[in-house]
Amino acid sequence: MNTNTWTLTGKKALITGSTKGIGLATAWEMLSLGAEVVIVSRHQSDIDRVLAEGKNFNYKISGVEADVSTKEGREKVLKHIENHGARLDILVNNVGTNIRKSFLDTSEEEMDGVFKTNLTSGVELAKSMFPFLKQSKSPSIVNVASVAGSVDAGTGAAYGMSKGAEIQLSRILANEWGVHGIRVNTVSPWFTETPLTEPLLQKPEIVAKVQARTPLGRVAKASEMANVIAFLAMEKSSYVTGQNILVDGGMTTRAL
């Protein structure tokens, strides 16, 4: 019996938005499981901080300073992969942003900006990474969406719409790319301790609402999302594709 299969040893992962929150937690989880990880951030200072810490553990980690909501940023990521072995096993589209406004108060430019970061970045990175992924023995794409893509979580239309589209993208690519052995899944978090939610979680009334709405009665930790993402990236989940995993403490099971 082979008992040493809960691993990502020998795998190479690209994770966007990976110097903070869920992306950073996912990077650490995958590195601890033996993967080589490429982190991506708009800020070189954040990349340098994570690289310095990773090297303390002798992890195989590199970084790209790029804004993946832009074509130029995605081209930088592509060149990095091409110049560092031209191989990839795992793509985690995690980068995200939000503008918490009502639908009528959200401008076309604001809506477009949210979609470019939350959706277009992942769409175009999946296209550019496809040649590398199809050469992998066990390729996996994990799109980090949100429960806001399935229910109205009070995040605003722009965010919810972009995340709903991301979930559907995973289903479609799972069907189109399954012939190449590429699995595509979505992880949809509920309220999680991240820089994006920090301003809201500093308000006691918001925390109380989240706790009351969630059967487990608490806000999630970023590591709890990272654990599920890592599982979907490893061969332990080899027959799971096209799924949206709601990591929500049971929130979406409740009507009241």
C-alpha positions as CSV (number, residue, x, y, z in Angstrom):
1,M,0.0,0.0,0.0
2,N,1.3,3.4,-1.0
3,T,0.7,5.7,2.0
4,N,2.7,8.7,0.8
5,T,0.3,10.1,-1.8
6,W,-0.9,13.1,0.0
7,T,1.7,15.2,-1.7
8,L,2.4,17.7,-4.4
9,T,6.0,16.8,-4.8
10,G,7.2,17.2,-8.3
11,K,4.4,19.6,-9.2
12,K,4.7,23.2,-10.3
13,A,2.0,25.7,-9.4
14,L,1.2,29.2,-10.5
15,I,-0.9,31.2,-8.0
16,T,-2.2,34.7,-8.7
17,G,-2.8,37.2,-5.9
18,S,-0.5,35.0,-3.8
19,T,1.2,37.4,-1.3
20,K,-1.8,37.9,0.9
21,G,-4.9,36.2,2.2
22,I,-6.1,32.9,0.6
23,G,-3.5,33.1,-2.2
24,L,-0.6,33.3,0.3
25,A,-2.1,30.5,2.5
26,T,-2.4,28.4,-0.6
27,A,1.2,29.1,-1.6
28,W,2.4,28.0,1.9
29,E,0.2,24.9,1.8
30,M,1.4,23.8,-1.6
31,L,5.1,24.5,-0.7
32,S,4.8,22.5,2.4
33,L,3.4,19.6,0.3
34,G,6.5,19.7,-1.9
35,A,5.4,21.8,-4.8
36,E,7.4,24.4,-6.7
37,V,5.4,27.6,-6.6
38,V,5.4,30.7,-8.7
39,I,3.7,33.6,-6.8
40,V,2.3,36.7,-8.6
41,S,1.6,40.1,-7.2
42,R,1.5,43.7,-8.4
43,H,4.0,44.8,-5.8
44,Q,7.6,43.6,-5.8
45,S,8.0,44.5,-2.1
46,D,5.3,41.9,-1.2
47,I,6.9,39.3,-3.5
48,D,10.3,39.9,-1.9
49,R,8.8,39.4,1.6
50,V,7.3,36.1,0.7
51,L,10.4,34.9,-1.2
52,A,12.6,35.7,1.8
53,E,10.4,33.7,4.1
54,G,10.1,30.8,1.7
55,K,13.9,30.6,1.3
56,N,14.2,30.2,5.0
57,F,12.5,26.8,4.6
58,N,14.4,26.0,1.4
59,Y,11.2,26.0,-0.6
60,K,11.2,26.1,-4.4
61,I,9.6,29.5,-4.9
62,S,9.8,32.3,-7.4
63,G,7.8,35.4,-8.1
64,V,6.5,37.7,-10.9
65,E,5.6,41.3,-10.4
66,A,2.6,41.7,-12.7
67,D,-1.0,43.0,-12.8
68,V,-2.8,40.1,-14.3
69,S,-5.8,42.2,-15.1
70,T,-3.8,43.6,-18.0
71,K,-2.5,41.9,-21.1
72,E,1.0,43.2,-20.3
73,G,0.9,41.7,-16.9
74,R,-0.2,38.3,-18.2
75,E,2.5,38.3,-20.8
76,K,5.1,38.8,-18.0
77,V,3.7,35.7,-16.3
78,L,3.8,33.7,-19.5
79,K,7.5,34.7,-20.1
80,H,8.4,33.7,-16.6
81,I,7.0,30.2,-17.1
82,E,8.6,29.9,-20.5
83,N,12.0,31.0,-19.1
84,H,11.8,28.7,-16.1
85,G,11.4,25.2,-17.4
86,A,8.3,25.8,-19.7
87,R,6.2,23.5,-17.5
88,L,3.2,23.8,-15.3
89,D,0.9,21.4,-13.5
90,I,-1.3,23.6,-11.4
91,L,-3.0,27.0,-12.1
92,V,-4.8,28.8,-9.2
93,N,-6.7,31.8,-10.4
94,N,-7.1,33.5,-7.0
95,V,-6.6,37.3,-7.6
96,G,-9.7,39.3,-6.8
97,T,-11.1,42.7,-6.0
98,N,-14.4,44.3,-5.2
99,I,-16.3,47.6,-5.2
100,R,-19.0,47.5,-2.6
101,K,-21.7,49.6,-4.2
102,S,-25.3,49.1,-5.2
103,F,-26.0,48.2,-8.8
104,L,-27.2,51.6,-9.8
105,D,-24.3,53.3,-8.2
106,T,-21.7,51.2,-9.9
107,S,-20.3,52.8,-13.1
108,E,-19.4,51.0,-16.3
109,E,-15.7,51.6,-15.6
110,E,-16.0,50.2,-12.1
111,M,-17.9,47.1,-13.3
112,D,-15.3,46.6,-16.1
113,G,-12.4,46.9,-13.6
114,V,-13.9,44.2,-11.3
115,F,-14.5,41.9,-14.3
116,K,-11.0,42.4,-15.6
117,T,-9.4,41.4,-12.3
118,N,-11.8,38.6,-11.2
119,L,-12.7,37.0,-14.5
120,T,-10.7,38.1,-17.5
121,S,-7.3,37.5,-15.8
122,G,-8.3,33.8,-15.2
123,V,-9.8,33.4,-18.6
124,E,-6.7,34.6,-20.4
125,L,-4.2,32.9,-18.1
126,A,-6.0,29.6,-18.6
127,K,-5.6,30.1,-22.4
128,S,-1.9,31.0,-22.2
129,M,-1.1,28.1,-19.7
130,F,-3.0,25.5,-21.7
131,P,0.0,24.3,-23.7
132,F,2.0,23.6,-20.5
133,L,-0.9,22.1,-18.6
134,K,-1.8,19.6,-21.3
135,Q,1.8,18.3,-21.1
136,S,1.4,17.6,-17.4
137,K,0.7,14.1,-16.1
138,S,-1.9,15.4,-13.7
139,P,-2.9,19.0,-14.6
140,S,-5.4,21.0,-12.5
141,I,-6.9,24.4,-12.6
142,V,-8.6,25.8,-9.4
143,N,-10.6,29.0,-9.7
144,V,-11.2,30.8,-6.5
145,A,-14.7,32.3,-6.7
146,S,-17.0,33.1,-3.8
147,V,-20.4,32.1,-2.4
148,A,-21.4,35.4,-3.9
149,G,-21.3,33.7,-7.3
150,S,-24.2,31.4,-6.1
151,V,-26.2,33.5,-3.7
152,D,-26.6,37.2,-2.9
153,A,-24.0,37.6,-0.2
154,G,-24.3,41.4,0.0
155,T,-21.1,42.0,-2.0
156,G,-22.6,44.0,-4.8
157,A,-23.5,43.1,-8.4
158,A,-20.1,43.4,-9.9
159,Y,-18.4,41.0,-7.6
160,G,-21.3,38.5,-7.6
161,M,-21.6,38.5,-11.4
162,S,-17.9,38.0,-11.9
163,K,-17.7,35.1,-9.5
164,G,-20.8,33.5,-11.0
165,A,-19.1,33.6,-14.4
166,E,-16.0,32.1,-12.9
167,I,-17.9,29.2,-11.6
168,Q,-19.5,28.6,-15.0
169,L,-16.2,28.9,-16.7
170,S,-14.9,26.0,-14.6
171,R,-17.8,23.8,-15.7
172,I,-17.3,24.6,-19.3
173,L,-13.5,24.1,-19.3
174,A,-13.9,20.9,-17.4
175,N,-15.9,19.6,-20.4
176,E,-13.8,21.1,-23.1
177,W,-10.4,20.2,-21.6
178,G,-11.2,16.9,-20.0
179,V,-10.0,15.2,-23.1
180,H,-6.5,16.5,-22.3
181,G,-6.7,15.3,-18.7
182,I,-7.1,18.8,-17.4
183,R,-9.3,19.0,-14.4
184,V,-11.0,22.4,-13.6
185,N,-12.8,23.1,-10.3
186,T,-13.9,26.1,-8.3
187,V,-13.6,26.8,-4.6
188,S,-16.2,29.3,-3.3
189,P,-15.4,30.8,0.1
190,W,-17.7,32.4,2.5
191,F,-16.5,35.2,4.9
192,T,-12.8,34.5,5.4
193,E,-10.1,36.5,7.3
194,T,-8.3,38.2,4.4
195,P,-7.1,41.8,3.7
196,L,-10.2,42.1,1.4
197,T,-12.6,41.4,4.2
198,E,-10.7,43.0,7.0
199,P,-12.5,46.4,6.9
200,L,-15.9,44.6,7.2
201,L,-14.7,42.1,9.9
202,Q,-13.7,45.1,12.1
203,K,-17.4,45.9,12.5
204,P,-18.9,43.8,15.3
205,E,-22.4,43.9,13.8
206,I,-21.0,42.4,10.6
207,V,-19.2,39.6,12.4
208,A,-22.4,38.9,14.4
209,K,-24.4,38.6,11.2
210,V,-21.8,36.2,9.7
211,Q,-21.7,34.1,12.9
212,A,-25.5,33.9,13.1
213,R,-25.8,32.9,9.4
214,T,-23.2,30.2,9.5
215,P,-23.9,26.8,11.2
216,L,-20.3,26.6,12.3
217,G,-20.7,30.0,14.0
218,R,-17.5,31.6,12.9
219,V,-15.5,33.3,10.2
220,A,-13.2,31.1,8.2
221,K,-9.4,31.2,8.2
222,A,-7.5,31.5,4.9
223,S,-5.7,28.2,5.6
224,E,-9.1,26.4,5.5
225,M,-9.6,27.5,1.9
226,A,-6.0,26.7,1.0
227,N,-6.5,23.1,2.3
228,V,-9.3,22.5,-0.2
229,I,-7.5,24.2,-3.1
230,A,-4.4,22.0,-2.4
231,F,-6.6,18.9,-2.4
232,L,-8.1,19.8,-5.8
233,A,-4.6,20.3,-7.1
234,M,-3.3,16.9,-6.1
235,E,-3.8,13.4,-7.5
236,K,-6.0,12.5,-4.5
237,S,-8.8,14.3,-6.3
238,S,-8.1,12.8,-9.7
239,Y,-11.8,12.1,-10.5
240,V,-13.1,15.5,-9.4
241,T,-13.7,18.1,-12.1
242,G,-16.3,20.7,-13.0
243,Q,-17.3,21.1,-9.4
244,N,-17.9,24.2,-7.3
245,I,-16.9,23.4,-3.7
246,L,-18.7,25.7,-1.3
247,V,-16.3,26.1,1.6
248,D,-18.8,28.1,3.6
249,G,-19.3,26.6,7.1
250,G,-22.7,25.4,6.0
251,M,-24.0,28.9,5.2
252,T,-25.7,28.1,1.9
253,T,-27.7,25.3,3.5
254,R,-29.7,27.8,5.5
255,A,-32.8,29.8,4.4
256,L,-33.0,31.8,7.6
